[in-house]
Amino acid sequence: MFLKHKKIGDMVEILNVDALFDPCKSSVSGRFHAGEEMPEPELFDKNELVFPSDEKLPRCWTDPHYRSATR
């Protein structure tokens, strides 16, 4: 799965989608996809990532208390 880094604007390949979907994990393993060489994986804070369309990640992926929070 590919997401976009908010500040840099480059695409990030998510290497562990299970961690992405887990609201108790605040970071996810991935690597930038820009340039010709494949970079080493690094940890990305979920708050730094958005969908390629600039939509935020779903709250149920980032907030472990999303069911009890007020809307």
PQR file of N, CA, C, O and H, with PARSE charges and radii, in Angstrom:
ATOM      1  N   MET A   1       0.850  -1.170   0.000 -0.4000 1.5000
ATOM      2  CA  MET A   1       0.000   0.000   0.000 -0.0000 2.0000
ATOM      3  C   MET A   1       0.895   1.231   0.000  0.5500 1.7000
ATOM      4  O   MET A   1       1.941   1.252   0.649 -0.5500 1.4000
ATOM      5  N   PHE A   2       0.474   2.253  -0.732 -0.4000 1.5000
ATOM      6  CA  PHE A   2       1.227   3.494  -0.799 -0.0000 2.0000
ATOM      7  C   PHE A   2       0.429   4.626  -0.161  0.5500 1.7000
ATOM      8  O   PHE A   2      -0.769   4.776  -0.400 -0.5500 1.4000
ATOM      9  H   PHE A   2      -0.375   2.236  -1.259  0.4000 1.0000
ATOM     10  N   LEU A   3       1.116   5.413   0.648 -0.4000 1.5000
ATOM     11  CA  LEU A   3       0.554   6.622   1.229 -0.0000 2.0000
ATOM     12  C   LEU A   3       1.496   7.771   0.898  0.5500 1.7000
ATOM     13  O   LEU A   3       2.591   7.552   0.380 -0.5500 1.4000
ATOM     14  H   LEU A   3       2.089   5.291   0.841  0.4000 1.0000
ATOM     15  N   LYS A   4       1.077   8.982   1.195 -0.4000 1.5000
ATOM     16  CA  LYS A   4       1.902  10.159   0.912 -0.0000 2.0000
ATOM     17  C   LYS A   4       2.357  10.787   2.211  0.5500 1.7000
ATOM     18  O   LYS A   4       1.589  10.886   3.168 -0.5500 1.4000
ATOM     19  H   LYS A   4       0.188   9.160   1.616  0.4000 1.0000
ATOM     20  N   HIS A   5       3.623  11.216   2.244 -0.4000 1.5000
ATOM     21  CA  HIS A   5       4.166  11.928   3.397 -0.0000 2.0000
ATOM     22  C   HIS A   5       3.672  13.370   3.315  0.5500 1.7000
ATOM     23  O   HIS A   5       3.879  14.039   2.303 -0.5500 1.4000
ATOM     24  H   HIS A   5       4.248  11.136   1.467  0.4000 1.0000
ATOM     25  N   LYS A   6       3.019  13.853   4.376 -0.4000 1.5000
ATOM     26  CA  LYS A   6       2.406  15.192   4.373 -0.0000 2.0000
ATOM     27  C   LYS A   6       3.393  16.302   4.050  0.5500 1.7000
ATOM     28  O   LYS A   6       3.149  17.112   3.156 -0.5500 1.4000
ATOM     29  H   LYS A   6       2.851  13.310   5.198  0.4000 1.0000
ATOM     30  N   LYS A   7       4.509  16.345   4.775 -0.4000 1.5000
ATOM     31  CA  LYS A   7       5.438  17.471   4.662 -0.0000 2.0000
ATOM     32  C   LYS A   7       6.278  17.406   3.393  0.5500 1.7000
ATOM     33  O   LYS A   7       6.503  18.425   2.740 -0.5500 1.4000
ATOM     34  H   LYS A   7       4.707  15.687   5.502  0.4000 1.0000
ATOM     35  N   ILE A   8       6.741  16.210   3.044 -0.4000 1.5000
ATOM     36  CA  ILE A   8       7.654  16.062   1.912 -0.0000 2.0000
ATOM     37  C   ILE A   8       6.898  15.912   0.596  0.5500 1.7000
ATOM     38  O   ILE A   8       7.341  16.410  -0.439 -0.5500 1.4000
ATOM     39  H   ILE A   8       6.558  15.382   3.574  0.4000 1.0000
ATOM     40  N   GLY A   9       5.755  15.223   0.637 -0.4000 1.5000
ATOM     41  CA  GLY A   9       4.956  15.024  -0.570 -0.0000 2.0000
ATOM     42  C   GLY A   9       5.312  13.782  -1.362  0.5500 1.7000
ATOM     43  O   GLY A   9       4.665  13.488  -2.367 -0.5500 1.4000
ATOM     44  H   GLY A   9       5.395  14.818   1.478  0.4000 1.0000
ATOM     45  N   ASP A  10       6.335  13.041  -0.930 -0.4000 1.5000
ATOM     46  CA  ASP A  10       6.735  11.821  -1.633 -0.0000 2.0000
ATOM     47  C   ASP A  10       5.885  10.643  -1.189  0.5500 1.7000
ATOM     48  O   ASP A  10       5.318  10.639  -0.096 -0.5500 1.4000
ATOM     49  H   ASP A  10       6.861  13.280  -0.114  0.4000 1.0000
ATOM     50  N   MET A  11       5.809   9.642  -2.061 -0.4000 1.5000
ATOM     51  CA  MET A  11       5.058   8.438  -1.753 -0.0000 2.0000
ATOM     52  C   MET A  11       5.864   7.551  -0.811  0.5500 1.7000
ATOM     53  O   MET A  11       7.090   7.473  -0.900 -0.5500 1.4000
ATOM     54  H   MET A  11       6.269   9.645  -2.949  0.4000 1.0000
ATOM     55  N   VAL A  12       5.144   6.880   0.097 -0.4000 1.5000
ATOM     56  CA  VAL A  12       5.747   5.971   1.066 -0.0000 2.0000
ATOM     57  C   VAL A  12       5.094   4.606   0.888  0.5500 1.7000
ATOM     58  O   VAL A  12       3.872   4.478   0.973 -0.5500 1.4000
ATOM     59  H   VAL A  12       4.149   6.943   0.170  0.4000 1.0000
ATOM     60  N   GLU A  13       5.912   3.590   0.642 -0.4000 1.5000
ATOM     61  CA  GLU A  13       5.401   2.226   0.568 -0.0000 2.0000
ATOM     62  C   GLU A  13       5.293   1.691   1.989  0.5500 1.7000
ATOM     63  O   GLU A  13       6.294   1.634   2.703 -0.5500 1.4000
ATOM     64  H   GLU A  13       6.905   3.693   0.573  0.4000 1.0000
ATOM     65  N   ILE A  14       4.105   1.300   2.405 -0.4000 1.5000
ATOM     66  CA  ILE A  14       3.890   0.753   3.740 -0.0000 2.0000
ATOM     67  C   ILE A  14       4.251  -0.725   3.705  0.5500 1.7000
ATOM     68  O   ILE A  14       3.686  -1.490   2.924 -0.5500 1.4000
ATOM     69  H   ILE A  14       3.292   1.346   1.825  0.4000 1.0000
ATOM     70  N   LEU A  15       5.193  -1.122   4.552 -0.4000 1.5000
ATOM     71  CA  LEU A  15       5.686  -2.497   4.555 -0.0000 2.0000
ATOM     72  C   LEU A  15       4.929  -3.398   5.515  0.5500 1.7000
ATOM     73  O   LEU A  15       4.974  -4.621   5.378 -0.5500 1.4000
ATOM     74  H   LEU A  15       5.651  -0.500   5.186  0.4000 1.0000
ATOM     75  N   ASN A  16       4.236  -2.819   6.481 -0.4000 1.5000
ATOM     76  CA  ASN A  16       3.489  -3.605   7.459 -0.0000 2.0000
ATOM     77  C   ASN A  16       2.083  -3.013   7.578  0.5500 1.7000
ATOM     78  O   ASN A  16       1.834  -2.153   8.423 -0.5500 1.4000
ATOM     79  H   ASN A  16       4.199  -1.826   6.593  0.4000 1.0000
ATOM     80  N   VAL A  17       1.173  -3.479   6.728 -0.4000 1.5000
ATOM     81  CA  VAL A  17      -0.175  -2.908   6.747 -0.0000 2.0000
ATOM     82  C   VAL A  17      -0.933  -3.272   8.016  0.5500 1.7000
ATOM     83  O   VAL A  17      -1.844  -2.547   8.416 -0.5500 1.4000
ATOM     84  H   VAL A  17       1.375  -4.178   6.042  0.4000 1.0000
ATOM     85  N   ASP A  18      -0.576  -4.379   8.654 -0.4000 1.5000
ATOM     86  CA  ASP A  18      -1.227  -4.732   9.923 -0.0000 2.0000
ATOM     87  C   ASP A  18      -0.997  -3.645  10.969  0.5500 1.7000
ATOM     88  O   ASP A  18      -1.911  -3.300  11.718 -0.5500 1.4000
ATOM     89  H   ASP A  18       0.164  -4.968   8.329  0.4000 1.0000
ATOM     90  N   ALA A  19       0.212  -3.109  11.022 -0.4000 1.5000
ATOM     91  CA  ALA A  19       0.510  -2.019  11.962 -0.0000 2.0000
ATOM     92  C   ALA A  19      -0.237  -0.746  11.568  0.5500 1.7000
ATOM     93  O   ALA A  19      -0.631   0.038  12.431 -0.5500 1.4000
ATOM     94  H   ALA A  19       0.954  -3.390  10.414  0.4000 1.0000
ATOM     95  N   LEU A  20      -0.429  -0.545  10.273 -0.4000 1.5000
ATOM     96  CA  LEU A  20      -1.168   0.628   9.803 -0.0000 2.0000
ATOM     97  C   LEU A  20      -2.615   0.583  10.282  0.5500 1.7000
ATOM     98  O   LEU A  20      -3.168   1.607  10.686 -0.5500 1.4000
ATOM     99  H   LEU A  20      -0.108  -1.182   9.573  0.4000 1.0000
ATOM    100  N   PHE A  21      -3.224  -0.585  10.239 -0.4000 1.5000
ATOM    101  CA  PHE A  21      -4.626  -0.736  10.633 -0.0000 2.0000
ATOM    102  C   PHE A  21      -4.811  -0.800  12.144  0.5500 1.7000
ATOM    103  O   PHE A  21      -5.932  -0.653  12.631 -0.5500 1.4000
ATOM    104  H   PHE A  21      -2.775  -1.416   9.911  0.4000 1.0000
ATOM    105  N   ASP A  22      -3.734  -1.015  12.892 -0.4000 1.5000
ATOM    106  CA  ASP A  22      -3.811  -1.157  14.350 -0.0000 2.0000
ATOM    107  C   ASP A  22      -3.795   0.224  15.017  0.5500 1.7000
ATOM    108  O   ASP A  22      -2.771   0.906  14.970 -0.5500 1.4000
ATOM    109  H   ASP A  22      -2.824  -1.134  12.496  0.4000 1.0000
ATOM    110  N   PRO A  23      -4.897   0.650  15.631 -0.5600 1.5000
ATOM    111  CA  PRO A  23      -4.933   1.985  16.231  0.2800 2.0000
ATOM    112  C   PRO A  23      -4.026   2.142  17.450  0.5500 1.7000
ATOM    113  O   PRO A  23      -3.769   3.267  17.880 -0.5500 1.4000
ATOM    114  N   CYS A  24      -3.541   1.042  18.010 -0.4000 1.5000
ATOM    115  CA  CYS A  24      -2.650   1.119  19.178 -0.0000 2.0000
ATOM    116  C   CYS A  24      -1.201   1.362  18.785  0.5500 1.7000
ATOM    117  O   CYS A  24      -0.364   1.619  19.650 -0.5500 1.4000
ATOM    118  H   CYS A  24      -3.750   0.129  17.660  0.4000 1.0000
ATOM    119  N   LYS A  25      -0.894   1.287  17.510 -0.4000 1.5000
ATOM    120  CA  LYS A  25       0.468   1.548  17.032 -0.0000 2.0000
ATOM    121  C   LYS A  25       0.497   2.941  16.406  0.5500 1.7000
ATOM    122  O   LYS A  25      -0.309   3.255  15.530 -0.5500 1.4000
ATOM    123  H   LYS A  25      -1.573   1.078  16.807  0.4000 1.0000
ATOM    124  N   SER A  26       1.427   3.767  16.861 -0.4000 1.5000
ATOM    125  CA  SER A  26       1.492   5.151  16.378 -0.0000 2.0000
ATOM    126  C   SER A  26       2.427   5.327  15.187  0.5500 1.7000
ATOM    127  O   SER A  26       2.439   6.383  14.554 -0.5500 1.4000
ATOM    128  H   SER A  26       2.082   3.513  17.573  0.4000 1.0000
ATOM    129  N   SER A  27       3.211   4.294  14.882 -0.4000 1.5000
ATOM    130  CA  SER A  27       4.120   4.391  13.742 -0.0000 2.0000
ATOM    131  C   SER A  27       4.034   3.118  12.910  0.5500 1.7000
ATOM    132  O   SER A  27       3.520   2.092  13.356 -0.5500 1.4000
ATOM    133  H   SER A  27       3.201   3.437  15.396  0.4000 1.0000
ATOM    134  N   VAL A  28       4.550   3.212  11.697 -0.4000 1.5000
ATOM    135  CA  VAL A  28       4.477   2.099  10.758 -0.0000 2.0000
ATOM    136  C   VAL A  28       5.773   2.050   9.952  0.5500 1.7000
ATOM    137  O   VAL A  28       6.375   3.085   9.667 -0.5500 1.4000
ATOM    138  H   VAL A  28       4.968   4.045  11.334  0.4000 1.0000
ATOM    139  N   SER A  29       6.194   0.848   9.590 -0.4000 1.5000
ATOM    140  CA  SER A  29       7.411   0.655   8.805 -0.0000 2.0000
ATOM    141  C   SER A  29       7.116   0.901   7.328  0.5500 1.7000
ATOM    142  O   SER A  29       6.121   0.419   6.788 -0.5500 1.4000
ATOM    143  H   SER A  29       5.705   0.007   9.821  0.4000 1.0000
ATOM    144  N   GLY A  30       8.001   1.661   6.689 -0.4000 1.5000
ATOM    145  CA  GLY A  30       7.824   1.942   5.270 -0.0000 2.0000
ATOM    146  C   GLY A  30       9.097   2.494   4.672  0.5500 1.7000
ATOM    147  O   GLY A  30      10.116   2.629   5.349 -0.5500 1.4000
ATOM    148  H   GLY A  30       8.810   2.053   7.128  0.4000 1.0000
ATOM    149  N   ARG A  31       9.021   2.814   3.377 -0.4000 1.5000
ATOM    150  CA  ARG A  31      10.173   3.435   2.717 -0.0000 2.0000
ATOM    151  C   ARG A  31       9.684   4.361   1.614  0.5500 1.7000
ATOM    152  O   ARG A  31       8.668   4.111   0.966 -0.5500 1.4000
ATOM    153  H   ARG A  31       8.193   2.704   2.828  0.4000 1.0000
ATOM    154  N   PHE A  32      10.438   5.436   1.423 -0.4000 1.5000
ATOM    155  CA  PHE A  32      10.106   6.410   0.389 -0.0000 2.0000
ATOM    156  C   PHE A  32      10.258   5.794  -0.993  0.5500 1.7000
ATOM    157  O   PHE A  32      11.115   4.937  -1.211 -0.5500 1.4000
ATOM    158  H   PHE A  32      11.263   5.639   1.950  0.4000 1.0000
ATOM    159  N   HIS A  33       9.425   6.233  -1.916 -0.4000 1.5000
ATOM    160  CA  HIS A  33       9.549   5.844  -3.313 -0.0000 2.0000
ATOM    161  C   HIS A  33       9.752   7.106  -4.127  0.5500 1.7000
ATOM    162  O   HIS A  33       8.813   7.653  -4.705 -0.5500 1.4000
ATOM    163  H   HIS A  33       8.729   6.928  -1.738  0.4000 1.0000
ATOM    164  N   ALA A  34      10.982   7.551  -4.161 -0.4000 1.5000
ATOM    165  CA  ALA A  34      11.363   8.724  -4.940 -0.0000 2.0000
ATOM    166  C   ALA A  34      12.809   8.519  -5.352  0.5500 1.7000
ATOM    167  O   ALA A  34      13.654   8.210  -4.512 -0.5500 1.4000
ATOM    168  H   ALA A  34      11.745   7.107  -3.691  0.4000 1.0000
ATOM    169  N   GLY A  35      13.099   8.685  -6.611 -0.4000 1.5000
ATOM    170  CA  GLY A  35      14.450   8.441  -7.086 -0.0000 2.0000
ATOM    171  C   GLY A  35      14.587   7.032  -7.625  0.5500 1.7000
ATOM    172  O   GLY A  35      13.604   6.300  -7.746 -0.5500 1.4000
ATOM    173  H   GLY A  35      12.412   8.936  -7.294  0.4000 1.0000
ATOM    174  N   GLU A  36      15.817   6.659  -7.949 -0.4000 1.5000
ATOM    175  CA  GLU A  36      16.051   5.374  -8.598 -0.0000 2.0000
ATOM    176  C   GLU A  36      16.432   4.264  -7.634  0.5500 1.7000
ATOM    177  O   GLU A  36      16.161   3.095  -7.910 -0.5500 1.4000
ATOM    178  H   GLU A  36      16.615   7.253  -7.851  0.4000 1.0000
ATOM    179  N   GLU A  37      17.050   4.597  -6.514 -0.4000 1.5000
ATOM    180  CA  GLU A  37      17.494   3.564  -5.578 -0.0000 2.0000
ATOM    181  C   GLU A  37      16.446   3.310  -4.512  0.5500 1.7000
ATOM    182  O   GLU A  37      15.754   4.226  -4.068 -0.5500 1.4000
ATOM    183  H   GLU A  37      17.269   5.547  -6.290  0.4000 1.0000
ATOM    184  N   MET A  38      16.338   2.043  -4.105 -0.4000 1.5000
ATOM    185  CA  MET A  38      15.392   1.661  -3.058 -0.0000 2.0000
ATOM    186  C   MET A  38      16.026   1.966  -1.704  0.5500 1.7000
ATOM    187  O   MET A  38      17.042   1.365  -1.356 -0.5500 1.4000
ATOM    188  H   MET A  38      16.900   1.298  -4.465  0.4000 1.0000
ATOM    189  N   PRO A  39      15.448   2.886  -0.935 -0.5600 1.5000
ATOM    190  CA  PRO A  39      16.021   3.228   0.372  0.2800 2.0000
ATOM    191  C   PRO A  39      15.731   2.157   1.420  0.5500 1.7000
ATOM    192  O   PRO A  39      14.883   1.286   1.224 -0.5500 1.4000
ATOM    193  N   GLU A  40      16.445   2.240   2.520 -0.4000 1.5000
ATOM    194  CA  GLU A  40      16.220   1.324   3.637 -0.0000 2.0000
ATOM    195  C   GLU A  40      14.886   1.663   4.306  0.5500 1.7000
ATOM    196  O   GLU A  40      14.481   2.825   4.324 -0.5500 1.4000
ATOM    197  H   GLU A  40      17.133   2.948   2.678  0.4000 1.0000
ATOM    198  N   PRO A  41      14.206   0.660   4.852 -0.5600 1.5000
ATOM    199  CA  PRO A  41      12.958   0.928   5.585  0.2800 2.0000
ATOM    200  C   PRO A  41      13.213   1.800   6.810  0.5500 1.7000
ATOM    201  O   PRO A  41      14.284   1.750   7.415 -0.5500 1.4000
ATOM    202  N   GLU A  42      12.217   2.593   7.159 -0.4000 1.5000
ATOM    203  CA  GLU A  42      12.283   3.428   8.355 -0.0000 2.0000
ATOM    204  C   GLU A  42      10.892   3.506   8.972  0.5500 1.7000
ATOM    205  O   GLU A  42       9.906   3.108   8.352 -0.5500 1.4000
ATOM    206  H   GLU A  42      11.347   2.634   6.668  0.4000 1.0000
ATOM    207  N   LEU A  43      10.820   4.018  10.187 -0.4000 1.5000
ATOM    208  CA  LEU A  43       9.533   4.163  10.862 -0.0000 2.0000
ATOM    209  C   LEU A  43       8.933   5.528  10.541  0.5500 1.7000
ATOM    210  O   LEU A  43       9.627   6.544  10.576 -0.5500 1.4000
ATOM    211  H   LEU A  43      11.621   4.342  10.691  0.4000 1.0000
ATOM    212  N   PHE A  44       7.653   5.542  10.230 -0.4000 1.5000
ATOM    213  CA  PHE A  44       6.924   6.774   9.953 -0.0000 2.0000
ATOM    214  C   PHE A  44       5.806   6.908  10.967  0.5500 1.7000
ATOM    215  O   PHE A  44       5.082   5.948  11.233 -0.5500 1.4000
ATOM    216  H   PHE A  44       7.089   4.716  10.201  0.4000 1.0000
ATOM    217  N   ASP A  45       5.663   8.090  11.531 -0.4000 1.5000
ATOM    218  CA  ASP A  45       4.549   8.373  12.425 -0.0000 2.0000
ATOM    219  C   ASP A  45       3.280   8.435  11.573  0.5500 1.7000
ATOM    220  O   ASP A  45       3.279   9.055  10.509 -0.5500 1.4000
ATOM    221  H   ASP A  45       6.251   8.870  11.316  0.4000 1.0000
ATOM    222  N   LYS A  46       2.220   7.810  12.025 -0.4000 1.5000
ATOM    223  CA  LYS A  46       0.975   7.803  11.249 -0.0000 2.0000
ATOM    224  C   LYS A  46       0.441   9.211  11.016  0.5500 1.7000
ATOM    225  O   LYS A  46      -0.229   9.458  10.013 -0.5500 1.4000
ATOM    226  H   LYS A  46       2.220   7.307  12.890  0.4000 1.0000
ATOM    227  N   ASN A  47       0.726  10.131  11.923 -0.4000 1.5000
ATOM    228  CA  ASN A  47       0.266  11.515  11.761 -0.0000 2.0000
ATOM    229  C   ASN A  47       0.942  12.221  10.595  0.5500 1.7000
ATOM    230  O   ASN A  47       0.462  13.260  10.141 -0.5500 1.4000
ATOM    231  H   ASN A  47       1.270   9.930  12.738  0.4000 1.0000
ATOM    232  N   GLU A  48       2.061  11.665  10.098 -0.4000 1.5000
ATOM    233  CA  GLU A  48       2.781  12.259   8.972 -0.0000 2.0000
ATOM    234  C   GLU A  48       2.279  11.747   7.626  0.5500 1.7000
ATOM    235  O   GLU A  48       2.732  12.215   6.582 -0.5500 1.4000
ATOM    236  H   GLU A  48       2.450  10.821  10.467  0.4000 1.0000
ATOM    237  N   LEU A  49       1.343  10.787   7.638 -0.4000 1.5000
ATOM    238  CA  LEU A  49       0.914  10.128   6.411 -0.0000 2.0000
ATOM    239  C   LEU A  49      -0.533  10.451   6.065  0.5500 1.7000
ATOM    240  O   LEU A  49      -1.381  10.595   6.946 -0.5500 1.4000
ATOM    241  H   LEU A  49       0.975  10.407   8.486  0.4000 1.0000
ATOM    242  N   VAL A  50      -0.797  10.560   4.773 -0.4000 1.5000
ATOM    243  CA  VAL A  50      -2.147  10.755   4.249 -0.0000 2.0000
ATOM    244  C   VAL A  50      -2.289   9.887   3.000  0.5500 1.7000
ATOM    245  O   VAL A  50      -1.302   9.368   2.479 -0.5500 1.4000
ATOM    246  H   VAL A  50      -0.108  10.443   4.058  0.4000 1.0000
ATOM    247  N   PHE A  51      -3.518   9.736   2.529 -0.4000 1.5000
ATOM    248  CA  PHE A  51      -3.736   9.044   1.261 -0.0000 2.0000
ATOM    249  C   PHE A  51      -3.207   9.914   0.124  0.5500 1.7000
ATOM    250  O   PHE A  51      -3.072  11.125   0.298 -0.5500 1.4000
ATOM    251  H   PHE A  51      -4.320  10.157   2.952  0.4000 1.0000
ATOM    252  N   PRO A  52      -2.903   9.325  -1.039 -0.5600 1.5000
ATOM    253  CA  PRO A  52      -2.402  10.132  -2.164  0.2800 2.0000
ATOM    254  C   PRO A  52      -3.333  11.286  -2.554  0.5500 1.7000
ATOM    255  O   PRO A  52      -2.888  12.269  -3.145 -0.5500 1.4000
ATOM    256  N   SER A  53      -4.619  11.167  -2.226 -0.4000 1.5000
ATOM    257  CA  SER A  53      -5.587  12.230  -2.520 -0.0000 2.0000
ATOM    258  C   SER A  53      -5.600  13.317  -1.442  0.5500 1.7000
ATOM    259  O   SER A  53      -6.441  14.215  -1.478 -0.5500 1.4000
ATOM    260  H   SER A  53      -4.981  10.368  -1.746  0.4000 1.0000
ATOM    261  N   ASP A  54      -4.670  13.237  -0.482 -0.4000 1.5000
ATOM    262  CA  ASP A  54      -4.542  14.158   0.656 -0.0000 2.0000
ATOM    263  C   ASP A  54      -5.616  13.974   1.722  0.5500 1.7000
ATOM    264  O   ASP A  54      -5.758  14.823   2.603 -0.5500 1.4000
ATOM    265  H   ASP A  54      -3.987  12.507  -0.452  0.4000 1.0000
ATOM    266  N   GLU A  55      -6.370  12.884   1.659 -0.4000 1.5000
ATOM    267  CA  GLU A  55      -7.336  12.587   2.719 -0.0000 2.0000
ATOM    268  C   GLU A  55      -6.604  12.028   3.928  0.5500 1.7000
ATOM    269  O   GLU A  55      -5.615  11.307   3.790 -0.5500 1.4000
ATOM    270  H   GLU A  55      -6.254  12.194   0.944  0.4000 1.0000
ATOM    271  N   LYS A  56      -7.099  12.369   5.116 -0.4000 1.5000
ATOM    272  CA  LYS A  56      -6.519  11.839   6.354 -0.0000 2.0000
ATOM    273  C   LYS A  56      -6.757  10.336   6.447  0.5500 1.7000
ATOM    274  O   LYS A  56      -7.659   9.792   5.809 -0.5500 1.4000
ATOM    275  H   LYS A  56      -7.902  12.955   5.227  0.4000 1.0000
ATOM    276  N   LEU A  57      -5.930   9.679   7.254 -0.4000 1.5000
ATOM    277  CA  LEU A  57      -6.169   8.268   7.547 -0.0000 2.0000
ATOM    278  C   LEU A  57      -7.431   8.149   8.396  0.5500 1.7000
ATOM    279  O   LEU A  57      -7.739   9.058   9.167 -0.5500 1.4000
ATOM    280  H   LEU A  57      -5.197  10.121   7.772  0.4000 1.0000
ATOM    281  N   PRO A  58      -8.160   7.052   8.268 -0.5600 1.5000
ATOM    282  CA  PRO A  58      -9.361   6.880   9.094  0.2800 2.0000
ATOM    283  C   PRO A  58      -9.023   6.915  10.579  0.5500 1.7000
ATOM    284  O   PRO A  58      -7.979   6.420  11.005 -0.5500 1.4000
ATOM    285  N   ARG A  59      -9.904   7.495  11.343 -0.4000 1.5000
ATOM    286  CA  ARG A  59      -9.685   7.626  12.787 -0.0000 2.0000
ATOM    287  C   ARG A  59      -9.509   6.263  13.457  0.5500 1.7000
ATOM    288  O   ARG A  59      -8.762   6.146  14.428 -0.5500 1.4000
ATOM    289  H   ARG A  59     -10.751   7.897  10.997  0.4000 1.0000
ATOM    290  N   CYS A  60     -10.186   5.237  12.950 -0.4000 1.5000
ATOM    291  CA  CYS A  60     -10.083   3.903  13.548 -0.0000 2.0000
ATOM    292  C   CYS A  60      -8.700   3.286  13.329  0.5500 1.7000
ATOM    293  O   CYS A  60      -8.403   2.246  13.918 -0.5500 1.4000
ATOM    294  H   CYS A  60     -10.793   5.333  12.160  0.4000 1.0000
ATOM    295  N   TRP A  61      -7.847   3.894  12.503 -0.4000 1.5000
ATOM    296  CA  TRP A  61      -6.468   3.436  12.312 -0.0000 2.0000
ATOM    297  C   TRP A  61      -5.511   4.171  13.246  0.5500 1.7000
ATOM    298  O   TRP A  61      -4.385   3.717  13.449 -0.5500 1.4000
ATOM    299  H   TRP A  61      -8.088   4.738  12.024  0.4000 1.0000
ATOM    300  N   THR A  62      -5.935   5.293  13.814 -0.4000 1.5000
ATOM    301  CA  THR A  62      -5.007   6.135  14.582 -0.0000 2.0000
ATOM    302  C   THR A  62      -5.407   6.372  16.036  0.5500 1.7000
ATOM    303  O   THR A  62      -4.559   6.734  16.850 -0.5500 1.4000
ATOM    304  H   THR A  62      -6.850   5.662  13.649  0.4000 1.0000
ATOM    305  N   ASP A  63      -6.668   6.176  16.375 -0.4000 1.5000
ATOM    306  CA  ASP A  63      -7.159   6.473  17.724 -0.0000 2.0000
ATOM    307  C   ASP A  63      -7.715   5.209  18.373  0.5500 1.7000
ATOM    308  O   ASP A  63      -8.774   4.728  17.968 -0.5500 1.4000
ATOM    309  H   ASP A  63      -7.357   5.881  15.713  0.4000 1.0000
ATOM    310  N   PRO A  64      -7.019   4.662  19.375 -0.5600 1.5000
ATOM    311  CA  PRO A  64      -7.503   3.430  20.008  0.2800 2.0000
ATOM    312  C   PRO A  64      -8.840   3.601  20.729  0.5500 1.7000
ATOM    313  O   PRO A  64      -9.501   2.610  21.038 -0.5500 1.4000
ATOM    314  N   HIS A  65      -9.243   4.825  20.996 -0.4000 1.5000
ATOM    315  CA  HIS A  65     -10.509   5.086  21.690 -0.0000 2.0000
ATOM    316  C   HIS A  65     -11.553   5.685  20.746  0.5500 1.7000
ATOM    317  O   HIS A  65     -12.443   6.415  21.182 -0.5500 1.4000
ATOM    318  H   HIS A  65      -8.706   5.630  20.745  0.4000 1.0000
ATOM    319  N   TYR A  66     -11.443   5.376  19.466 -0.4000 1.5000
ATOM    320  CA  TYR A  66     -12.336   5.994  18.489 -0.0000 2.0000
ATOM    321  C   TYR A  66     -13.808   5.660  18.719  0.5500 1.7000
ATOM    322  O   TYR A  66     -14.678   6.453  18.357 -0.5500 1.4000
ATOM    323  H   TYR A  66     -10.720   4.783  19.112  0.4000 1.0000
ATOM    324  N   ARG A  67     -14.102   4.516  19.305 -0.4000 1.5000
ATOM    325  CA  ARG A  67     -15.505   4.140  19.533 -0.0000 2.0000
ATOM    326  C   ARG A  67     -16.142   4.932  20.669  0.5500 1.7000
ATOM    327  O   ARG A  67     -17.343   5.199  20.642 -0.5500 1.4000
ATOM    328  H   ARG A  67     -13.396   3.872  19.599  0.4000 1.0000
ATOM    329  N   SER A  68     -15.352   5.303  21.656 -0.4000 1.5000
ATOM    330  CA  SER A  68     -15.906   6.011  22.810 -0.0000 2.0000
ATOM    331  C   SER A  68     -15.766   7.531  22.709  0.5500 1.7000
ATOM    332  O   SER A  68     -16.309   8.255  23.543 -0.5500 1.4000
ATOM    333  H   SER A  68     -14.376   5.086  21.677  0.4000 1.0000
ATOM    334  N   ALA A  69     -15.053   8.015  21.710 -0.4000 1.5000
ATOM    335  CA  ALA A  69     -14.842   9.462  21.560 -0.0000 2.0000
ATOM    336  C   ALA A  69     -16.110  10.130  21.042  0.5500 1.7000
ATOM    337  O   ALA A  69     -16.894   9.533  20.304 -0.5500 1.4000
ATOM    338  H   ALA A  69     -14.612   7.427  21.032  0.4000 1.0000
ATOM    339  N   THR A  70     -16.290  11.372  21.443 -0.4000 1.5000
ATOM    340  CA  THR A  70     -17.437  12.131  20.943 -0.0000 2.0000
ATOM    341  C   THR A  70     -17.148  12.611  19.539  0.5500 1.7000
ATOM    342  O   THR A  70     -15.995  12.827  19.164 -0.5500 1.4000
ATOM    343  H   THR A  70     -15.653  11.858  22.042  0.4000 1.0000
ATOM    344  N   ARG A  71     -18.175  12.771  18.789 -0.4000 1.5000
ATOM    345  CA  ARG A  71     -17.991  13.164  17.385 -0.0000 2.0000
ATOM    346  C   ARG A  71     -18.167  14.604  17.207  0.5500 1.7000
ATOM    347  O   ARG A  71     -18.048  15.107  16.089 -0.5500 1.4000
ATOM    348  H   ARG A  71     -19.112  12.595  19.093  0.4000 1.0000
TER
END
